[in-house]
Structures are given as structure tokens and as C-alpha cells.
Amino acid sequence: MELTQLRYFQVAAYYEHISRAAAELNISQPALSTMISRLERELGVSLFDHNGRSIVLNQNGKRFLKRVNHILMEVEDSKRELQDMADENDSSISLAVSSSQFLQGIHAFMYQHPNYKWNQRVAENKEIMVLLKRGQIDLAVTSPGIYGEEFESVLLLRDSFKLAVHKEHPLAQRKSVRLKDVTNERFIMLLKGLPFRAQTDRIFSDLGIASRSMIECDHLLRRELINANAGITIASQSASFRHLYNDNIRFLDIEDVHFTRDIVLVLPKGRYLSKASRQFTEFLKEKFDPKQEALSKET
């Protein structure tokens, strides 16, 4: 059994489709099918239920995949650890986030470490779980968090929901509002399908009221419109110290909303992190600590 076989199996298990897996591996479909058959003969059990080019990971395959993920991660970790010992530090950081806004402000870290190389992507939690298990990323920041026996999950922030309004908006004179009392306002909401939009939809649903959005858009346009006093939006408390909006925006308490959302740092359990990734995880923990913002205002 060779490492190449295990890597091919890992990709095939992810796609559960011969042609798609072969395309990612840049090999022919017959070559991949032959490799899978050879591996199954060597193990003495079937790993997939076959249906033409479609393959479905069976119980044997699911159990074997956990071992394969661990083996391949151990190989990669060993390489990284030896490079660190030889003072040939891996200067790359590979991560995924469920929202690009979680990386607002990382330029401060990049200025401190200009030679570090970055590989970053935005993905849904389901895809991020696969990337972590396959060892394709070192860490992730998600909301809601990802949990399980294969992951080390660190709560960065238990975030609350606020109403974001421009300082010239009539509501800006208030410290708090009831969402039920402002449903006629011009709400600017994120597009459906984005994680934060799902969480804000839950707020309206739990209160038994319909959201009346003037516009549905992406993060960038929402920020521009709120900064221009074109409407109001539901934002997170951390948006203030993450500087997602300009200084003209006020954040009001929402009296009838009580649940929170977790922003979570997720790492593959037991994985060896390079020096660069370890430094970045510490930066993230400080970045999401509201106490840091309070201290900066005092000094």
C-alpha cells in the first residue's frame, strides 16, 4: 500500500464520482478505477458501492477514510516538524472562513510578517469540514462553529446582534430599540444563502415578524449603503471593534433579541501547525477579544 494510493482514495471518497475525482488528480478515469479496485483487493473488502461512474462510500470506506485522513496528515505534519527543526520554517498559512469579514484587519499581522504566504478561501461549513479532514487547510474561522471529535474548536467570540444605523438617522439618538417597533424602517439585508443572513432570518422568525428588506446584497454593498445612511441593518456587536463600518455608524441594543452567535476557530485535532500558523492563531484570539479594543481606546 502506497501513499499515492491513499491520496487517490481520499479524493475519490470526497467526490464519490470517478470522473470528478480523476479530473482533480489529473489522471485518467480507468487508472483511478483500477487503483480503487487494487486497493479493495489488497484490503480484502469493498470501500465503495459502485454504480457506473458514481461511487458511494460504504461503511468500510467511511471507517478507512478516517484512518487515511490521519495517516496523510501525520506525513504532512512530520515534514513540517522536521522543517521547523532544521530552521526551514514553513512560512505558509492556509485557511478557510465562512465569511470574508472575519479577516477584516489582518493587514496588521501581514505587515508584521511580510514574507508569509497565504492561501485563503471562503466556503460553507460543510466544505470547510472536508478541507480540514483532508489536511488541505490548517485552520478555519466559522459561524456557526464546527465541532466534532476530529476538530479542536476554540470560541473566539460569543457575539450579540445590534442594530446598525448612521449617526444622522433618527434612531441614532436611542441606546436601544425593539425590533418589532422598527419593522417599517428601510432594512438592508445580506443575500439569502449567506450564513449571517440565515441567522438574521432566524431573528425575525423567532419574533414572528417578516423582514422588510429594501435591498438584498453582498457584504461590500451593504457596508457602503449603511455608511451612506441609505438604510439600517442588523449587524454583530463585533462589527464595531472589527471596524466593518466607518465611525459614523452607531450600534443599538435590540431589546427583544437575546440569542447570540459564536465565532469559532477550528483546527484539525492533533495536527502540527507551522510557526506561521501558530502565530496567526494567537493573532486571531487577540483580534476577537473586545478587551483589546477597550485597551486601545484608553491609551
C-alpha positions as CSV (number, residue, x, y, z in Angstrom):
1,M,0.0,0.0,0.0
2,E,1.5,3.3,-1.1
3,L,0.8,6.9,-0.1
4,T,-0.3,7.7,-3.6
5,Q,-3.0,5.1,-3.4
6,L,-4.2,6.6,-0.1
7,R,-4.3,10.1,-1.6
8,Y,-6.2,8.9,-4.6
9,F,-8.7,7.1,-2.4
10,Q,-9.1,10.2,-0.3
11,V,-10.1,12.3,-3.3
12,A,-12.4,9.6,-4.7
13,A,-14.1,9.4,-1.3
14,Y,-14.7,13.1,-1.3
15,Y,-16.2,13.4,-4.7
16,E,-17.9,9.9,-4.8
17,H,-17.6,10.3,-8.6
18,I,-14.9,8.7,-10.7
19,S,-14.7,11.4,-13.4
20,R,-14.6,14.3,-11.0
21,A,-12.0,12.7,-8.8
22,A,-9.9,11.8,-11.8
23,A,-10.1,15.4,-13.1
24,E,-8.8,16.8,-9.8
25,L,-6.0,14.2,-9.6
26,N,-5.1,14.8,-13.3
27,I,-5.2,11.1,-14.1
28,S,-7.5,9.0,-16.4
29,Q,-10.7,7.6,-15.2
30,P,-9.7,4.0,-15.9
31,A,-6.4,4.5,-14.0
32,L,-8.4,5.7,-10.9
33,S,-10.9,2.8,-11.2
34,T,-8.0,0.3,-11.4
35,M,-6.3,1.9,-8.4
36,I,-9.5,1.6,-6.3
37,S,-10.1,-2.0,-7.3
38,R,-6.4,-2.8,-6.5
39,L,-6.8,-1.2,-3.1
40,E,-10.0,-3.0,-2.3
41,R,-8.4,-6.4,-3.3
42,E,-5.4,-5.6,-1.0
43,L,-7.7,-4.8,1.9
44,G,-10.0,-7.7,1.2
45,V,-13.1,-5.6,1.5
46,S,-15.1,-3.2,-0.8
47,L,-14.8,0.5,0.0
48,F,-17.4,1.8,-2.3
49,D,-20.8,0.7,-3.7
50,H,-20.4,1.1,-7.4
51,N,-23.0,2.4,-9.9
52,G,-21.3,3.3,-13.1
53,R,-19.1,6.3,-12.7
54,S,-20.8,7.2,-9.5
55,I,-19.5,5.6,-6.3
56,V,-20.8,5.7,-2.8
57,L,-18.6,5.3,0.2
58,N,-19.8,2.4,2.3
59,Q,-19.3,1.7,6.0
60,N,-15.9,0.1,5.3
61,G,-14.9,3.1,3.2
62,K,-16.0,5.6,5.9
63,R,-14.0,3.9,8.5
64,F,-11.0,3.5,6.3
65,L,-11.2,7.2,5.3
66,K,-10.8,8.3,8.9
67,R,-7.5,6.3,9.1
68,V,-6.4,7.6,5.7
69,N,-7.0,11.2,6.7
70,H,-5.0,10.6,9.9
71,I,-2.1,8.9,8.1
72,L,-1.8,11.6,5.4
73,M,-2.0,14.4,8.0
74,E,0.7,12.7,10.1
75,V,3.0,12.5,7.0
76,E,2.5,16.2,6.3
77,D,2.9,17.1,10.0
78,S,6.2,15.1,10.1
79,K,7.5,17.1,7.2
80,R,6.6,20.4,8.8
81,E,8.1,19.5,12.1
82,L,11.4,18.4,10.5
83,Q,11.5,21.7,8.6
84,D,11.0,23.6,11.8
85,M,13.8,21.6,13.5
86,A,16.1,22.4,10.6
87,D,15.1,26.0,10.8
88,E,13.5,25.9,7.4
89,N,10.1,27.1,8.7
90,D,7.1,26.7,6.5
91,S,6.0,30.3,6.0
92,S,2.6,29.5,4.5
93,I,-0.8,29.9,6.1
94,S,-3.7,28.0,4.6
95,L,-7.2,28.8,6.0
96,A,-10.9,29.0,5.2
97,V,-13.6,31.2,6.6
98,S,-17.4,31.1,6.4
99,S,-17.4,34.9,5.9
100,S,-14.6,37.0,4.5
101,Q,-15.4,39.7,7.1
102,F,-13.8,37.6,9.8
103,L,-10.5,38.5,8.2
104,Q,-11.1,42.3,8.4
105,G,-8.0,43.8,10.0
106,I,-5.5,41.1,9.3
107,H,-3.3,43.6,7.4
108,A,-1.7,44.3,10.8
109,F,-0.5,40.8,11.0
110,M,0.6,40.8,7.4
111,Y,2.7,44.0,7.9
112,Q,4.5,42.2,10.8
113,H,5.2,39.1,8.6
114,P,5.6,40.3,5.0
115,N,7.2,37.1,3.8
116,Y,4.4,34.8,4.9
117,K,2.5,33.2,2.0
118,W,-1.3,33.0,2.1
119,N,-3.9,30.5,0.8
120,Q,-7.4,31.7,1.8
121,R,-10.8,30.8,0.6
122,V,-14.5,31.4,1.6
123,A,-16.6,28.3,1.9
124,E,-19.7,26.9,3.6
125,N,-19.2,24.9,6.8
126,K,-19.8,21.6,5.0
127,E,-16.9,22.2,2.6
128,I,-14.7,23.6,5.3
129,M,-15.1,20.3,7.3
130,V,-13.9,18.3,4.3
131,L,-10.9,20.7,3.7
132,L,-9.9,20.3,7.4
133,K,-10.2,16.5,7.3
134,R,-8.2,16.2,4.1
135,G,-5.5,18.4,5.5
136,Q,-5.9,21.0,2.7
137,I,-6.2,23.9,5.2
138,D,-4.5,24.5,8.6
139,L,-7.4,26.3,10.3
140,A,-10.7,27.9,9.8
141,V,-12.9,30.6,11.3
142,T,-16.6,29.9,11.1
143,S,-20.0,30.9,12.4
144,P,-21.8,28.8,13.5
145,G,-18.9,26.8,14.8
146,I,-17.7,23.4,13.6
147,Y,-17.5,20.7,16.3
148,G,-16.6,17.0,16.5
149,E,-14.1,14.5,17.7
150,E,-11.8,15.3,14.7
151,F,-11.6,19.0,15.5
152,E,-10.3,21.4,18.1
153,S,-12.8,24.2,18.3
154,V,-11.9,27.4,20.2
155,L,-14.6,30.0,20.8
156,L,-13.2,33.4,19.7
157,L,-16.3,35.4,20.5
158,R,-19.8,35.0,21.6
159,D,-21.3,37.7,19.5
160,S,-24.5,39.6,20.1
161,F,-26.8,41.2,17.5
162,K,-27.1,45.0,17.2
163,L,-29.0,47.4,15.0
164,A,-26.5,49.4,12.9
165,V,-27.7,52.9,12.0
166,H,-26.0,56.1,10.7
167,K,-25.4,58.9,13.2
168,E,-27.8,61.1,11.3
169,H,-30.6,58.6,11.3
170,P,-33.4,59.4,13.8
171,L,-32.9,56.1,15.7
172,A,-29.2,57.0,16.4
173,Q,-30.4,59.1,19.4
174,R,-31.6,56.0,21.1
175,K,-29.5,53.4,23.1
176,S,-31.8,50.5,22.3
177,V,-34.8,49.5,20.2
178,R,-37.4,46.8,19.9
179,L,-37.1,45.1,16.6
180,K,-40.9,44.8,16.5
181,D,-41.1,48.6,16.6
182,V,-38.9,49.3,13.6
183,T,-40.1,46.8,11.0
184,N,-41.2,49.7,8.8
185,E,-37.6,51.0,8.5
186,R,-35.6,50.6,5.3
187,F,-33.7,47.4,6.1
188,I,-30.6,46.4,4.1
189,M,-30.1,42.7,4.3
190,L,-27.4,40.3,3.1
191,L,-28.2,37.9,0.3
192,K,-30.1,34.7,1.1
193,G,-27.7,31.7,1.5
194,L,-25.0,33.7,3.3
195,P,-24.5,32.4,6.9
196,F,-25.2,35.7,8.6
197,R,-28.4,36.2,6.6
198,A,-29.6,32.8,7.9
199,Q,-29.0,33.9,11.4
200,T,-30.8,37.2,10.9
201,D,-33.8,35.5,9.3
202,R,-34.0,33.3,12.4
203,I,-34.3,36.5,14.5
204,F,-37.3,37.7,12.6
205,S,-38.8,34.2,12.5
206,D,-38.5,33.8,16.3
207,L,-40.2,37.1,16.8
208,G,-43.0,36.2,14.4
209,I,-42.4,39.1,12.1
210,A,-41.5,39.4,8.5
211,S,-38.3,41.2,7.5
212,R,-39.0,44.1,5.1
213,S,-35.7,44.5,3.3
214,M,-35.3,47.4,0.9
215,I,-32.4,45.6,-0.8
216,E,-30.6,42.3,-0.5
217,C,-26.9,42.5,-1.4
218,D,-23.4,41.3,-0.6
219,H,-21.3,42.4,2.4
220,L,-19.5,45.2,0.4
221,L,-22.6,46.9,-0.9
222,R,-24.3,46.6,2.5
223,R,-21.4,48.4,4.1
224,E,-21.4,51.2,1.5
225,L,-25.2,51.7,1.9
226,I,-25.1,51.8,5.6
227,N,-22.2,54.2,5.7
228,A,-24.1,56.4,3.3
229,N,-27.2,56.4,5.6
230,A,-29.3,54.7,2.9
231,G,-30.9,52.3,5.4
232,I,-30.4,50.3,8.6
233,T,-29.3,46.7,9.2
234,I,-28.8,44.1,11.8
235,A,-25.1,43.7,12.5
236,S,-23.0,41.9,15.1
237,Q,-21.5,43.6,18.1
238,S,-18.1,42.7,16.9
239,A,-18.6,44.8,13.8
240,S,-17.7,47.8,15.9
241,F,-14.3,46.7,17.0
242,R,-13.6,44.9,13.8
243,H,-14.2,48.2,12.0
244,L,-16.6,46.9,9.4
245,Y,-18.3,50.3,9.1
246,N,-17.0,53.8,9.4
247,D,-17.1,55.9,12.6
248,N,-20.4,57.4,11.7
249,I,-22.3,54.2,12.5
250,R,-24.0,53.7,15.8
251,F,-24.8,50.2,17.2
252,L,-28.0,50.0,19.2
253,D,-29.1,47.2,21.6
254,I,-32.0,45.2,20.4
255,E,-34.2,44.6,23.4
256,D,-36.3,41.7,22.1
257,V,-33.3,39.7,20.7
258,H,-31.5,37.5,23.2
259,F,-29.6,34.7,21.4
260,T,-26.1,35.1,20.2
261,R,-23.8,33.7,17.5
262,D,-20.5,32.0,18.1
263,I,-17.4,32.9,16.0
264,V,-15.1,29.8,16.3
265,L,-11.6,29.0,15.4
266,V,-11.4,25.4,14.1
267,L,-8.2,23.3,13.9
268,P,-7.8,19.6,12.9
269,K,-7.2,17.9,16.3
270,G,-3.6,16.8,16.9
271,R,-2.3,18.5,13.8
272,Y,1.2,20.0,13.9
273,L,1.0,23.7,13.0
274,S,3.8,25.6,11.4
275,K,5.2,28.6,13.3
276,A,3.4,30.9,10.9
277,S,0.0,29.2,11.6
278,R,0.6,29.2,15.3
279,Q,1.4,32.9,15.3
280,F,-1.7,33.6,13.3
281,T,-4.0,31.7,15.6
282,E,-2.7,33.8,18.5
283,F,-3.3,36.9,16.5
284,L,-6.9,35.8,15.9
285,K,-7.5,35.2,19.5
286,E,-6.4,38.7,20.4
287,K,-8.2,40.3,17.4
288,F,-11.6,38.9,18.5
289,D,-11.1,39.9,22.2
290,P,-13.2,43.0,22.8
291,K,-10.9,43.9,25.7
292,Q,-8.2,44.7,23.2
293,E,-10.4,47.4,21.7
294,A,-11.2,48.8,25.1
295,L,-7.5,49.0,26.0
296,S,-6.6,50.7,22.7
297,K,-9.2,53.4,23.4
298,E,-7.8,54.1,26.9
299,T,-4.2,54.5,25.7
